[in-house]
Amino acid sequence: MSEILAPAGSFESLLAAVRCGADAVYLGAETFNARGNAQNFSREKLEEAVKYCHERNVKVYLTLNTLISDDEMSDAEDLISFCGNIGIDAFIIQDLSLVEKIKKLAPASHIHASTQMTVQTVEGIKFLEKAGFTRVVIPRELTKDEIKFLSDNTDAELEVFVHGALCMSVSGQCYMSGMLGSRSGNRGLCAQPCRLPFSVNNSGSCDLSLKDNSLVPYLGELEEMGVDSFKIEGRMKRPEYVAAAVTSCRNELLGRKDEKIEQALRAVFSRSGFTDGYYTNKRGRDMFGVRNKEDVTAAKDVLDMLSKLYEKETQKIPVSFYFKMSEGNLISLTAECEDFSVECVSDCIAEKAIKREITESDIKEQLSKSGGTQFYIEEIKTEIEEGLSVPLSAINKLRRDAFEKISTELLEKNTPVNTNNFNEKTEKLLKIKSEKNSRKTYLFFSREEQIFENIPNDFIIVLPFKADEKVFEKLILEGKPVSAEMPRGIFSRSEEVRKKAEKLINIGVKRFFCPTLDSAVIAKELGAEITASYGSNIFNSYSLDVWKNYFADEAILSTEMTVSQINRLRGEIKTGIICYGKLPLMLTRNCPVKSFSSCTECGGKGKLTDRKGYEFSVDCSSGTSEILNSMPLYIFDRLSEFKNIDFCVLKFTTESKEECKKITDKYLRREKSEDKFTRGLYYRGVI
């Protein structure tokens, strides 16, 4: 049976998960997890949580799924080592630089790829398998057929979100919270600005807010597909929600119907109900919803009922007892549990009864008492002589000792034994990169019509992957260097993307900008030169090193890094920054504009307006949409402060040809901007 994986944002939520039937829980430490605002676990509580779960055959996965800076890496290594020593079953990570550290510092623990890695394809999953991952948490945006295809064509375990909040953006590709308020989702502190009014038609509606996802009715067919783990989202939610969601999943897998639980799950938390739109491939307006007054009121009526589901220990582990008593000998009890047995011998000697003998019935009555433990008594056998007596307290102590020994055995059996040497921390990085006097420049155009005349010869044109092959061919014949930017959202189109890439290579395109692992694997297999692009979320020197070793000779750095962080980077790979452009804040597979008008009516000019009147353009291509920032990033006049980069990127999106020319001229002169702009996060950083 597939695993039910429950969220544990607090110890009470962990109790609710385990007692309601979860097979595993995922939780975060006080740092480096994507739910920094949850209660989370201190080191003392982490150790207590692992012990509690392992004594009950429940696995514990640690979410170490944020981007980590160079300055934080030592603390991350220390946390990995600690968690390895207490027996964490697996680490869920986003940052590729952590893979080798986990292998060294917690070698018995598994490595799971967070959905923040944005891996959507067979190619990407197979790469992760080779890199040492045993499980991949796949995107929420996949259809039933896409999930089945991944399962049929890969060997790694697949984990699917089956209930909980549904982000508008593909995980790992959202920069809205960071850009608008310095609270980065990639750093664990998303402020969920998408739940605020962002309206297509200026009505003040919430057109970036999706209903919660629920695939509970489909667990049976997901299990048949080979999905290994059913993940419930909700480390920010209360224990009663966890109890309802786990119970609902368990009931579905066991074929039980409980209308009260299903109603309670909807009542305890929903946003205008639930959706299965991605799974059933029925995207559109029906997937959108908000948390309204009725939803909040409904929750109050079910909390007491749900709390009763986990107020007591669940007795779910069977134990069989074999009790021996003979005159003049110490009484003993053998307990069998799963595939092992323990023996307990009392210091009490059985003697002839003076007043009342101890019967088999008396013994079974005492040994049957397992309340308050995780055990239930499956069978009791006795081998006793008649006419003997021992204190009932001695029998009770044997029972307690047996339970304690079984718990210890279960703990040892379920806890990975990590042997590590903390001196094996990451080797020293290469020397700091030297300041560059001359820098290469890439001009990213989103449309052919933006390409202006007299582009400097040493500037390299980058066109979107969707551009007509004839445009690439024309530019190459004119002697202009040109590269292609692969899509961030490939999903089930990997074969289509591969064929297009092959055609571009045959035309003469040598370099591909790859925003995700999926695209990088395809480009490498075709022998292309690779630049890690916007979306690769490179945040530290160690990740740069990983990308260099596997794929790329160049990398665009995360726009969530500060100037000082960039200037301290080390390594040999060439690095660059985006110094102009309306940065994509979200990548979504559910265009908000399409809910109100057709693609023909929109004509590629869709916009969202926030509550302050700012407009955010929506750029659609290849089955996905990007929501662009309302104003461009602009740092031409401060480029001299960046001491550690090899190239600059100007990213044109909604600009006209004339505007692209004007902006490029300003770049050449390093002019200040007279228009509205943002410095992005290069100076204010993210929390």
C-alpha positions as CSV (number, residue, x, y, z in Angstrom):
1,M,0.0,0.0,0.0
2,S,1.3,3.5,-0.9
3,E,2.6,5.7,1.9
4,I,0.4,8.4,3.5
5,L,2.8,11.3,4.2
6,A,1.5,13.9,6.6
7,P,2.7,17.4,7.5
8,A,3.9,18.2,11.0
9,G,4.3,21.9,11.6
10,S,4.2,21.2,15.4
11,F,4.5,18.3,17.8
12,E,0.7,18.3,18.2
13,S,0.3,18.0,14.5
14,L,2.8,15.1,14.5
15,L,0.7,13.3,17.1
16,A,-2.4,13.9,15.1
17,A,-0.7,12.5,12.0
18,V,0.7,9.4,13.6
19,R,-2.4,8.5,15.7
20,C,-4.7,8.9,12.7
21,G,-2.7,6.5,10.6
22,A,0.1,8.3,8.7
23,D,3.0,6.1,7.5
24,A,5.4,9.0,7.5
25,V,5.6,12.7,8.5
26,Y,7.6,15.5,7.1
27,L,8.8,18.4,9.3
28,G,11.2,21.2,9.5
29,A,13.9,22.3,11.8
30,E,14.1,25.9,13.0
31,T,16.1,26.8,9.9
32,F,16.4,26.0,6.1
33,N,12.8,24.8,5.5
34,A,10.2,26.1,3.1
35,R,7.7,26.8,5.9
36,G,9.8,29.1,8.1
37,N,6.6,30.6,9.6
38,A,5.4,27.2,11.0
39,Q,6.2,26.3,14.6
40,N,8.8,23.8,13.5
41,F,11.1,21.8,15.7
42,S,14.1,22.6,17.9
43,R,16.8,20.0,17.9
44,E,15.5,18.6,21.2
45,K,12.1,18.3,19.7
46,L,13.4,16.8,16.5
47,E,15.1,14.0,18.5
48,E,11.9,13.4,20.4
49,A,9.9,13.3,17.2
50,V,12.1,10.8,15.6
51,K,12.0,8.5,18.6
52,Y,8.2,8.8,18.9
53,C,7.7,8.0,15.2
54,H,10.2,5.2,14.9
55,E,8.8,3.4,17.9
56,R,5.5,3.4,16.0
57,N,6.8,2.3,12.5
58,V,6.5,5.8,11.1
59,K,9.2,7.5,9.1
60,V,10.4,11.0,9.5
61,Y,11.5,13.2,6.6
62,L,13.3,16.6,7.2
63,T,12.5,19.5,4.9
64,L,15.8,21.1,4.1
65,N,14.3,22.6,1.0
66,T,15.4,26.2,0.8
67,L,18.2,27.9,-1.1
68,I,21.3,28.3,1.1
69,S,23.9,31.0,0.9
70,D,27.7,30.5,1.3
71,D,27.6,32.0,4.7
72,E,25.0,29.6,5.9
73,M,26.5,26.4,4.5
74,S,28.4,25.5,7.7
75,D,25.2,25.7,9.7
76,A,23.4,23.5,7.1
77,E,26.1,20.9,7.4
78,D,25.9,20.9,11.1
79,L,22.1,20.4,10.9
80,I,22.6,17.5,8.4
81,S,25.1,15.8,10.7
82,F,22.8,16.2,13.7
83,C,19.8,14.8,11.9
84,G,21.8,12.0,10.5
85,N,22.9,11.0,14.0
86,I,19.3,11.0,15.4
87,G,18.1,8.9,12.5
88,I,16.2,11.1,10.1
89,D,14.9,8.8,7.3
90,A,15.3,11.2,4.5
91,F,16.1,14.8,3.6
92,I,13.8,16.7,1.2
93,I,16.0,19.2,-0.6
94,Q,15.9,21.9,-3.3
95,D,19.5,23.0,-3.4
96,L,21.6,20.5,-5.4
97,S,24.7,21.5,-3.5
98,L,23.4,19.6,-0.5
99,V,23.5,16.2,-2.2
100,E,27.2,15.4,-1.6
101,K,27.0,16.9,1.9
102,I,24.2,14.5,2.9
103,K,26.1,11.6,1.4
104,K,29.1,12.4,3.5
105,L,27.4,13.5,6.8
106,A,24.3,11.3,6.8
107,P,25.0,8.4,4.5
108,A,22.3,6.1,5.7
109,S,19.5,8.7,5.1
110,H,17.7,9.0,1.8
111,I,17.6,12.1,-0.4
112,H,14.3,13.3,-1.8
113,A,13.9,15.9,-4.5
114,S,11.6,18.7,-3.3
115,T,8.9,19.9,-5.7
116,Q,10.8,23.2,-5.4
117,M,13.3,21.6,-7.8
118,T,10.7,21.9,-10.6
119,V,11.5,18.5,-12.1
120,Q,8.7,17.6,-14.5
121,T,10.1,15.1,-17.0
122,V,11.5,11.6,-17.3
123,E,14.9,13.1,-18.3
124,G,15.0,15.2,-15.1
125,I,14.0,12.3,-12.8
126,K,16.6,9.9,-14.4
127,F,19.3,12.5,-13.8
128,L,18.2,12.8,-10.1
129,E,18.3,9.0,-9.8
130,K,21.9,8.9,-11.0
131,A,22.8,11.8,-8.7
132,G,21.7,9.8,-5.7
133,F,18.0,10.7,-5.1
134,T,15.7,7.9,-4.2
135,R,12.4,9.9,-4.5
136,V,11.1,12.9,-6.5
137,V,8.2,15.1,-5.3
138,I,6.6,15.8,-8.7
139,P,4.7,19.1,-9.5
140,R,1.1,19.6,-8.5
141,E,0.4,20.8,-12.1
142,L,0.6,17.3,-13.7
143,T,-2.3,15.5,-15.2
144,K,-3.2,11.9,-14.5
145,D,-1.7,10.7,-17.8
146,E,1.5,12.7,-17.2
147,I,1.9,11.1,-13.7
148,K,1.4,7.7,-15.2
149,F,4.0,8.3,-17.9
150,L,6.6,9.4,-15.3
151,S,5.8,6.3,-13.2
152,D,6.0,3.9,-16.1
153,N,9.3,5.3,-17.4
154,T,11.4,5.9,-14.2
155,D,12.6,3.9,-11.3
156,A,12.7,6.5,-8.5
157,E,9.9,6.7,-6.0
158,L,7.3,9.3,-6.9
159,E,5.6,11.5,-4.3
160,V,2.3,13.2,-5.3
161,F,0.5,16.0,-3.4
162,V,-3.0,14.7,-2.9
163,H,-4.5,17.3,-0.6
164,G,-3.8,20.9,0.5
165,A,-3.0,24.3,-0.7
166,L,-2.4,24.8,-4.4
167,C,0.0,27.6,-5.4
168,M,-0.7,29.6,-8.5
169,S,2.9,29.2,-9.5
170,V,4.9,26.1,-10.3
171,S,6.9,25.4,-7.2
172,G,10.5,26.8,-7.2
173,Q,9.5,29.2,-10.0
174,C,7.7,31.9,-7.9
175,Y,9.5,35.1,-7.0
176,M,6.5,37.3,-6.3
177,S,6.7,37.3,-2.5
178,G,10.5,37.9,-2.6
179,M,10.3,40.7,-5.2
180,L,7.3,42.5,-3.7
181,G,8.1,42.1,0.0
182,S,11.5,40.5,0.4
183,R,9.9,37.3,1.8
184,S,11.2,34.7,-0.5
185,G,9.3,31.4,-1.1
186,N,12.7,29.9,-2.1
187,R,14.0,30.8,1.3
188,G,11.0,29.6,3.3
189,L,9.1,32.8,4.1
190,C,6.5,33.2,1.4
191,A,4.0,35.8,2.4
192,Q,1.4,34.6,-0.1
193,P,0.7,37.9,-1.9
194,C,-1.0,35.9,-4.6
195,R,-4.0,35.5,-2.2
196,L,-4.5,39.2,-2.3
197,P,-6.6,40.9,-5.1
198,F,-4.8,40.6,-8.5
199,S,-7.6,41.0,-11.0
200,V,-7.8,40.6,-14.7
201,N,-10.7,42.9,-15.2
202,N,-9.9,45.5,-12.6
203,S,-12.7,44.2,-10.4
204,G,-10.6,43.7,-7.3
205,S,-11.1,39.9,-7.6
206,C,-8.4,37.4,-6.5
207,D,-7.4,35.9,-9.9
208,L,-4.2,34.3,-8.7
209,S,-5.8,32.4,-5.8
210,L,-6.6,28.8,-6.5
211,K,-8.8,26.4,-4.5
212,D,-7.1,23.8,-2.4
213,N,-6.1,20.6,-4.3
214,S,-7.8,17.3,-3.4
215,L,-7.1,14.0,-5.1
216,V,-8.4,11.8,-2.3
217,P,-11.0,10.2,-4.5
218,Y,-8.2,9.1,-6.9
219,L,-5.9,7.5,-4.4
220,G,-6.8,4.0,-5.7
221,E,-5.9,4.7,-9.3
222,L,-2.8,6.6,-8.2
223,E,-1.7,3.6,-6.3
224,E,-2.3,1.4,-9.3
225,M,-0.1,3.7,-11.4
226,G,2.8,3.0,-9.0
227,V,2.8,6.3,-7.0
228,D,4.7,5.6,-3.8
229,S,3.7,8.4,-1.5
230,F,0.6,10.5,-1.0
231,K,1.6,13.8,0.3
232,I,-0.7,16.1,2.3
233,E,0.2,19.7,2.3
234,G,-0.2,21.8,5.5
235,R,2.6,22.4,7.9
236,M,1.1,25.8,8.5
237,K,-2.3,24.3,9.4
238,R,-3.7,23.2,12.7
239,P,-3.6,19.6,14.0
240,E,-7.3,19.0,13.4
241,Y,-6.8,19.6,9.7
242,V,-3.9,17.0,9.7
243,A,-6.2,14.5,11.5
244,A,-9.0,15.0,9.1
245,A,-6.8,14.8,6.0
246,V,-4.9,11.7,7.1
247,T,-8.1,9.9,8.2
248,S,-9.8,10.7,4.9
249,C,-6.8,9.3,3.0
250,R,-6.7,6.2,5.1
251,N,-10.4,5.6,4.7
252,E,-10.1,5.9,0.9
253,L,-7.3,3.4,0.8
254,L,-9.3,1.0,3.0
255,G,-12.5,1.4,1.0
256,R,-14.3,3.0,4.0
257,K,-16.8,5.8,3.5
258,D,-17.3,8.3,6.3
259,E,-19.4,11.3,5.3
260,K,-18.7,13.0,8.6
261,I,-14.9,13.0,8.0
262,E,-15.3,14.1,4.4
263,Q,-17.5,17.0,5.5
264,A,-15.2,17.9,8.3
265,L,-12.2,18.0,6.0
266,R,-14.0,20.5,3.8
267,A,-15.1,22.5,6.8
268,V,-11.8,22.6,8.7
269,F,-10.0,24.3,5.8
270,S,-11.0,25.1,2.2
271,R,-11.0,28.0,-0.2
272,S,-14.5,27.8,-1.7
273,G,-14.2,24.0,-1.8
274,F,-11.6,21.8,-3.5
275,T,-10.3,21.3,-7.0
276,D,-8.8,18.4,-9.0
277,G,-8.4,20.5,-12.2
278,Y,-4.8,19.8,-12.9
279,Y,-5.1,16.0,-12.4
280,T,-8.3,15.8,-14.6
281,N,-6.8,18.3,-17.1
282,K,-9.8,20.6,-16.6
283,R,-8.1,23.9,-16.0
284,G,-10.0,27.1,-15.9
285,R,-12.1,29.4,-13.7
286,D,-13.5,26.5,-11.6
287,M,-10.1,26.1,-10.1
288,F,-10.0,29.5,-8.5
289,G,-11.3,30.3,-5.0
290,V,-10.7,32.3,-1.8
291,R,-11.1,31.7,1.9
292,N,-14.4,33.3,2.7
293,K,-16.4,34.0,5.9
294,E,-18.4,30.8,5.5
295,D,-15.3,28.7,5.2
296,V,-13.9,30.2,8.5
297,T,-17.2,29.8,10.3
298,A,-17.6,26.1,9.2
299,A,-14.2,25.2,10.8
300,K,-15.4,26.1,14.3
301,D,-18.1,23.5,14.3
302,V,-15.8,20.5,13.6
303,L,-12.6,21.2,15.6
304,D,-13.8,19.4,18.7
305,M,-14.9,16.3,16.8
306,L,-11.6,16.2,14.9
307,S,-9.4,16.6,18.0
308,K,-11.0,13.5,19.5
309,L,-9.5,11.5,16.6
310,Y,-6.0,11.9,18.1
311,E,-6.5,12.6,21.8
312,K,-5.4,9.0,22.7
313,E,-2.6,6.7,21.6
314,T,-3.6,4.5,18.6
315,Q,-3.0,0.8,19.2
316,K,-1.9,-0.4,15.9
317,I,1.1,-2.7,16.4
318,P,0.2,-6.3,17.2
319,V,2.0,-8.2,20.0
320,S,1.7,-11.8,21.1
321,F,2.7,-12.9,24.6
322,Y,4.0,-16.2,26.0
323,F,3.9,-16.4,29.8
324,K,5.7,-19.1,31.9
325,M,5.3,-19.9,35.5
326,S,6.5,-22.9,37.5
327,E,7.0,-23.5,41.2
328,G,10.3,-22.3,42.6
329,N,11.3,-20.5,39.4
330,L,11.3,-16.9,38.2
331,I,8.2,-16.0,36.1
332,S,9.0,-14.9,32.5
333,L,7.3,-13.4,29.5
334,T,8.3,-13.6,25.9
335,A,6.8,-11.1,23.5
336,E,6.7,-11.4,19.7
337,C,6.3,-8.4,17.5
338,E,6.6,-8.4,13.8
339,D,9.8,-10.3,13.0
340,F,11.5,-10.2,16.4
341,S,10.9,-11.3,20.0
342,V,12.0,-10.1,23.4
343,E,12.2,-11.9,26.7
344,C,11.6,-10.5,30.1
345,V,12.3,-12.3,33.4
346,S,10.9,-11.2,36.7
347,D,12.8,-11.2,40.0
348,C,9.6,-12.8,41.5
349,I,9.6,-16.6,42.2
350,A,6.3,-18.5,41.8
351,E,5.4,-20.2,45.1
352,K,2.5,-22.4,46.4
353,A,-0.6,-20.4,46.9
354,I,-1.6,-19.8,50.5
355,K,-4.9,-17.9,50.0
356,R,-5.5,-17.6,46.3
357,E,-3.9,-19.1,43.3
358,I,-3.1,-17.2,40.1
359,T,-5.1,-18.7,37.2
360,E,-4.7,-18.4,33.4
361,S,-7.6,-16.1,33.4
362,D,-5.9,-13.7,35.9
363,I,-2.7,-13.7,33.8
364,K,-4.5,-13.0,30.6
365,E,-6.5,-10.2,32.2
366,Q,-3.3,-8.4,33.3
367,L,-1.4,-9.0,30.1
368,S,-4.3,-7.7,28.0
369,K,-3.9,-4.2,29.3
370,S,-2.2,-2.2,26.6
371,G,-4.0,1.1,27.0
372,G,-1.8,4.2,26.5
373,T,0.6,2.3,24.3
374,Q,0.9,1.8,20.5
375,F,0.4,-1.9,20.9
376,Y,-2.6,-4.2,20.9
377,I,-2.5,-7.8,22.1
378,E,-3.1,-10.3,19.3
379,E,-2.6,-13.5,21.3
380,I,-1.7,-14.7,24.8
381,K,-0.4,-18.2,25.5
382,T,0.6,-19.5,28.9
383,E,2.5,-22.4,30.3
384,I,1.7,-22.5,34.0
385,E,1.5,-24.9,36.9
386,E,-1.7,-24.9,39.0
387,G,-1.9,-23.9,42.6
388,L,0.8,-21.2,42.4
389,S,0.8,-17.5,43.3
390,V,2.7,-14.4,42.4
391,P,1.8,-10.8,42.9
392,L,-0.3,-9.2,40.1
393,S,2.1,-6.3,40.2
394,A,4.9,-8.7,39.1
395,I,2.9,-9.7,36.0
396,N,2.1,-6.1,35.2
397,K,5.8,-5.1,35.5
398,L,6.7,-7.9,33.0
399,R,4.1,-6.5,30.6
400,R,5.5,-3.0,30.9
401,D,9.1,-4.2,30.5
402,A,8.1,-6.2,27.4
403,F,6.5,-3.1,25.9
404,E,9.6,-1.1,26.7
405,K,11.9,-3.6,25.1
406,I,9.7,-3.9,22.0
407,S,9.8,-0.1,21.7
408,T,13.5,-0.1,21.9
409,E,13.8,-2.8,19.2
410,L,11.4,-0.9,16.9
411,L,13.4,2.3,17.5
412,E,16.7,0.5,16.6
413,K,15.1,-1.3,13.7
414,N,13.5,1.8,12.1
415,T,16.4,4.3,12.7
416,P,19.0,4.5,10.0
417,V,22.5,4.2,11.5
418,N,24.6,7.0,10.2
419,T,28.3,7.0,10.8
420,N,29.8,10.2,9.8
421,N,32.9,12.3,10.5
422,F,32.0,15.9,10.9
423,N,35.6,16.7,9.7
424,E,34.4,15.6,6.3
425,K,32.7,18.9,5.8
426,T,32.9,20.3,2.3
427,E,36.4,20.9,1.1
428,K,37.5,24.5,0.7
429,L,36.1,26.2,-2.3
430,L,38.2,27.5,-5.1
431,K,39.7,31.0,-4.8
432,I,37.4,34.0,-5.1
433,K,36.6,35.0,-8.7
434,S,38.5,38.0,-9.9
435,E,36.9,41.2,-11.0
436,K,36.2,41.4,-14.7
437,N,37.2,44.4,-16.8
438,S,35.3,43.4,-19.9
439,R,32.0,41.6,-19.8
440,K,29.9,39.8,-22.4
441,T,26.4,41.0,-23.0
442,Y,23.3,38.9,-23.8
443,L,20.2,40.5,-25.2
444,F,17.1,38.4,-24.5
445,F,14.2,39.1,-26.9
446,S,10.8,37.7,-26.4
447,R,9.6,38.5,-30.0
448,E,11.3,38.8,-33.4
449,E,9.9,42.3,-33.8
450,Q,12.0,43.6,-30.9
451,I,15.3,42.9,-32.6
452,F,16.6,46.3,-33.6
453,E,19.3,47.3,-36.2
454,N,23.0,47.9,-35.5
455,I,23.2,45.6,-32.5
456,P,26.9,45.8,-31.3
457,N,28.9,42.9,-32.8
458,D,30.0,41.6,-29.5
459,F,26.4,41.4,-28.2
460,I,24.8,37.9,-28.3
461,I,21.1,37.6,-29.2
462,V,19.0,35.2,-27.2
463,L,15.6,34.2,-28.6
464,P,12.9,32.2,-26.9
465,F,12.7,28.5,-27.8
466,K,9.3,29.0,-29.4
467,A,10.7,31.4,-32.0
468,D,10.5,30.3,-35.6
469,E,13.5,28.4,-36.8
470,K,13.7,30.7,-39.8
471,V,14.4,33.6,-37.5
472,F,17.4,31.8,-35.9
473,E,18.6,30.8,-39.4
474,K,18.3,34.3,-40.7
475,L,20.4,35.8,-37.9
476,I,23.0,33.1,-38.1
477,L,23.4,33.7,-41.9
478,E,23.8,37.4,-41.1
479,G,26.8,36.5,-38.9
480,K,25.1,37.4,-35.7
481,P,25.7,35.2,-32.7
482,V,22.4,33.8,-31.4
483,S,21.4,31.4,-28.6
484,A,18.1,30.0,-27.5
485,E,16.3,30.0,-24.1
486,M,14.6,26.7,-23.3
487,P,11.2,26.7,-21.6
488,R,10.8,26.6,-17.8
489,G,7.6,24.6,-18.2
490,I,8.3,21.5,-20.3
491,F,6.0,19.0,-18.5
492,S,4.9,16.3,-21.1
493,R,6.5,18.1,-24.1
494,S,10.0,16.8,-23.6
495,E,10.1,14.9,-27.0
496,E,8.8,18.0,-28.7
497,V,11.4,20.2,-27.0
498,R,14.1,17.7,-27.9
499,K,13.2,17.7,-31.6
500,K,13.1,21.5,-31.7
501,A,16.5,21.7,-30.0
502,E,17.9,19.2,-32.5
503,K,16.7,21.4,-35.4
504,L,18.2,24.6,-33.8
505,I,21.5,22.8,-33.4
506,N,21.5,21.7,-37.0
507,I,20.8,25.4,-38.0
508,G,23.9,26.4,-36.0
509,V,22.6,27.4,-32.6
510,K,25.3,26.3,-30.2
511,R,24.3,27.6,-26.8
512,F,21.1,27.0,-24.8
513,F,20.0,28.8,-21.7
514,C,18.5,26.2,-19.4
515,P,16.3,27.3,-16.6
516,T,15.6,23.9,-15.1
517,L,17.3,20.5,-14.7
518,D,14.8,19.1,-17.3
519,S,16.0,21.4,-20.0
520,A,19.7,21.0,-19.0
521,V,19.6,17.2,-19.3
522,I,18.1,17.4,-22.8
523,A,20.5,20.1,-23.9
524,K,23.5,18.1,-22.6
525,E,22.4,14.9,-24.3
526,L,22.4,16.8,-27.6
527,G,25.9,18.2,-27.0
528,A,24.9,21.9,-26.7
529,E,26.8,24.5,-24.7
530,I,24.8,25.4,-21.6
531,T,24.1,28.4,-19.5
532,A,22.1,27.9,-16.4
533,S,19.3,30.4,-16.8
534,Y,16.7,32.3,-14.8
535,G,14.8,29.6,-12.9
536,S,17.8,27.5,-12.0
537,N,17.9,29.3,-8.6
538,I,21.7,29.3,-8.2
539,F,22.3,30.9,-4.8
540,N,25.8,29.8,-3.7
541,S,29.2,28.8,-4.8
542,Y,28.6,25.1,-4.2
543,S,25.6,25.0,-6.5
544,L,27.7,26.8,-9.2
545,D,30.2,24.0,-8.8
546,V,27.5,21.3,-9.2
547,W,26.1,22.9,-12.4
548,K,29.6,23.2,-13.7
549,N,30.4,19.5,-13.1
550,Y,27.2,18.3,-14.6
551,F,26.1,20.7,-17.2
552,A,27.1,24.3,-17.7
553,D,30.1,26.6,-18.3
554,E,28.0,29.7,-17.5
555,A,25.3,30.6,-15.0
556,I,22.8,33.4,-14.4
557,L,22.8,34.0,-10.7
558,S,19.6,34.1,-8.7
559,T,18.0,37.5,-8.7
560,E,17.3,37.0,-5.0
561,M,21.0,37.4,-4.2
562,T,22.5,40.7,-3.0
563,V,25.5,42.5,-4.5
564,S,27.6,41.5,-1.5
565,Q,26.7,37.8,-1.8
566,I,27.5,37.9,-5.5
567,N,30.8,39.6,-4.9
568,R,31.8,36.8,-2.4
569,L,31.1,33.9,-4.8
570,R,33.9,31.5,-5.6
571,G,34.6,29.0,-8.3
572,E,35.6,28.7,-11.9
573,I,32.3,28.8,-13.8
574,K,31.4,32.1,-15.6
575,T,28.6,34.0,-13.9
576,G,26.2,36.7,-14.9
577,I,23.3,38.8,-13.7
578,I,20.1,40.2,-15.1
579,C,20.7,43.9,-15.1
580,Y,17.5,44.9,-16.9
581,G,14.0,43.5,-17.4
582,K,10.5,42.9,-16.1
583,L,11.4,39.8,-14.2
584,P,8.9,36.9,-14.3
585,L,7.3,36.6,-10.9
586,M,5.4,33.4,-11.5
587,L,5.3,30.5,-13.9
588,T,1.8,29.0,-14.0
589,R,0.0,26.3,-16.0
590,N,-3.4,28.0,-15.4
591,C,-3.5,31.3,-17.2
592,P,-5.6,33.8,-15.1
593,V,-6.5,35.8,-18.2
594,K,-7.9,32.8,-20.0
595,S,-10.5,32.4,-17.3
596,F,-12.1,35.6,-18.7
597,S,-11.2,35.7,-22.4
598,S,-9.9,33.4,-25.1
599,C,-6.3,33.5,-26.2
600,T,-7.4,35.1,-29.5
601,E,-9.3,37.9,-27.6
602,C,-6.3,38.5,-25.3
603,G,-3.8,38.7,-28.2
604,G,-0.9,38.3,-25.7
605,K,-1.7,41.6,-24.0
606,G,-3.3,40.2,-20.8
607,K,-2.7,42.1,-17.6
608,L,-3.4,41.8,-13.9
609,T,-4.0,44.8,-11.6
610,D,-3.2,44.7,-7.9
611,R,-5.0,46.6,-5.1
612,K,-2.6,49.5,-5.5
613,G,-3.2,49.9,-9.2
614,Y,0.0,48.4,-10.5
615,E,-0.2,46.4,-13.7
616,F,1.5,43.0,-14.2
617,S,1.7,41.7,-17.8
618,V,0.9,38.1,-18.5
619,D,3.2,36.5,-21.1
620,C,2.0,33.1,-22.5
621,S,4.0,30.5,-24.4
622,S,4.1,26.8,-24.9
623,G,1.2,25.9,-22.5
624,T,2.5,28.0,-19.6
625,S,2.1,31.7,-18.6
626,E,4.5,34.0,-16.9
627,I,3.3,36.9,-14.7
628,L,5.9,39.7,-15.1
629,N,6.8,42.4,-12.6
630,S,5.0,45.7,-13.0
631,M,8.3,47.6,-13.5
632,P,11.7,46.6,-14.8
633,L,14.8,45.8,-12.9
634,Y,17.4,48.5,-13.8
635,I,21.0,48.7,-12.5
636,F,23.0,50.0,-15.5
637,D,24.3,52.9,-13.4
638,R,25.5,50.7,-10.6
639,L,27.1,47.8,-12.5
640,S,30.5,48.9,-11.3
641,E,29.5,47.7,-7.8
642,F,29.3,44.1,-9.1
643,K,32.9,42.9,-8.9
644,N,32.4,39.2,-9.6
645,I,30.5,38.7,-12.9
646,D,31.5,37.7,-16.4
647,F,28.4,38.7,-18.4
648,C,25.2,40.9,-18.2
649,V,21.7,40.1,-19.4
650,L,19.2,42.5,-20.7
651,K,15.8,40.8,-20.7
652,F,13.2,42.4,-23.0
653,T,9.6,41.3,-22.6
654,T,6.8,43.9,-23.4
655,E,9.1,46.5,-24.9
656,S,8.8,47.7,-28.5
657,K,11.8,47.6,-30.9
658,E,12.4,51.3,-30.3
659,E,12.4,50.9,-26.5
660,C,14.8,47.9,-26.7
661,K,17.2,50.1,-28.8
662,K,16.9,53.0,-26.3
663,I,17.5,50.8,-23.3
664,T,20.5,49.1,-24.9
665,D,22.0,52.5,-25.6
666,K,21.5,53.5,-21.9
667,Y,23.3,50.3,-21.0
668,L,26.2,51.1,-23.2
669,R,26.5,54.5,-21.5
670,R,25.7,53.2,-18.0
671,E,23.1,55.9,-17.7
672,K,20.6,56.4,-14.9
673,S,17.0,55.7,-15.7
674,E,14.5,58.5,-15.9
675,D,11.5,56.0,-15.8
676,K,10.1,54.0,-13.0
677,F,12.2,51.0,-12.1
678,T,13.3,48.7,-9.3
679,R,16.7,47.7,-8.1
680,G,15.1,44.3,-7.4
681,L,16.7,42.4,-4.5
682,Y,20.3,43.2,-5.3
683,Y,20.4,45.7,-2.4
684,R,17.6,44.9,-0.1
685,G,17.9,41.1,-0.3
686,V,15.4,38.6,1.0
687,I,14.7,37.6,4.6
